[in-house]
Amino acid sequence: MLAIRTPPGDAVFGIRPSPPPGIDVRTAVATLGPRGTDSVHEARKYFSEVVTLPTVPEVMDYAEQESVLALVPAGHLTVSDNILRDSWVNLHFRFQGRMSMVGLWESPTKKMCAAVNVDRAGAASEVRSVALHPATAAFAQKIFPADVELRFCDSKPIAVRLAEEGRVDACIGSLDVVQRAAGLRPVEEFEPTMIWCLYSGLGHIRNPDADS
């Protein structure tokens, strides 16, 4: 298994992970969209062809069906109606016997921020509702009031869009996406790291004993 470990604050630009022996070299990878996600940003560091899907389970299904790789963040969580519906560990176990992890590394995300819709809140302390991906809940709980309503989304760009449309007071999103949105003002910036998991279909892994 490939493992890339980067010091905190250092990106892995210019490093292309080489598949271990027995893995066919492919240039295409499936990952979570839409444009602007950390998944797309990370995938484009290594792969010339990036296919985006709306959800992480769809990423895995597509990769398995189309014989491409899948790049998945360990922070994958799906929450609806305040109930945890899916997580990376559930996904990993669900695809046992179908997909195998062939790469694992830590890398900084794009710079993130908490941003307010200026027509709905003047400061973080005034925020009553925030759109966010479930994996970023720790930041919302740190920055916004304790009783803030958390409105979970499948990706940070979707969270930014909800805030831009005025459907919530604020969002947790990637700074570059927030800066392209109208009427949003960052109130705090941060750049955490994420663990990235690269998967391949088991059918694409050659059995060394078969060549002997």
Secondary structure, 3 states (H helix, E strand, C coil): CEEEECCCCCCCCCCCCCCCCCECCCCEEEEECCCCCHHHHHHCCCCCEEEEECCHHHHHHHHHHHCCEEEEECCCEEEECCEEEEEHHHHHHHCCCCEEEEEEEEEECCCEEEEEECCCCCCHHHCCEEEECHHHHHHHHHHCCCCCEEEECCCHHHHHHHHHCCCCCEEEEEHHHHHHCCCEEEEEEECCEEEEEEEEEHHHECCHHHHC
